[in-house]
């Protein structure tokens, strides 16, 4: 039996979806941090 060197298309799509989700989550966190910093400056 030959081993498949190329992963099936589905797993590639799943990985892409996970990467998109991860990038989106990181940008959401960055936005939240900026909002918190802005609020902290207003209070100070």
C-alpha positions in Angstrom: 0.0 0.0 0.0 1.2 3.5 -0.8 1.1 6.2 1.7 -0.7 9.3 0.6 1.7 12.2 0.8 -0.9 14.9 0.0 -3.6 15.2 2.7 -7.2 14.9 1.5 -8.8 18.2 0.5 -11.2 18.2 3.4 -8.4 18.4 6.1 -6.8 21.2 4.1 -10.1 23.1 4.2 -10.5 22.5 7.9 -7.0 23.7 8.6 -7.7 26.9 6.6 -10.9 27.5 8.5 -9.1 27.0 11.8 -6.4 29.5 10.7 -9.0 32.0 9.7 -10.8 31.6 13.0 -7.6 31.9 15.0 -6.6 35.1 13.1 -10.1 36.5 13.7 -9.8 35.8 17.4 -6.4 37.4 17.7 -7.7 40.6 16.0 -10.7 40.6 18.3 -8.4 40.4 21.3 -6.2 43.2 19.9 -9.3 45.4 19.4 -10.5 44.7 23.0 -7.0 45.6 24.4 -7.0 48.9 22.5 -10.5 49.7 23.8 -9.4 48.9 27.4 -6.3 51.1 27.0 -8.4 54.0 25.7 -10.8 53.7 28.6 -7.9 53.5 31.1 -6.5 56.7 29.7 -9.9 58.5 30.0 -10.1 57.4 33.7 -6.5 58.4 34.5 
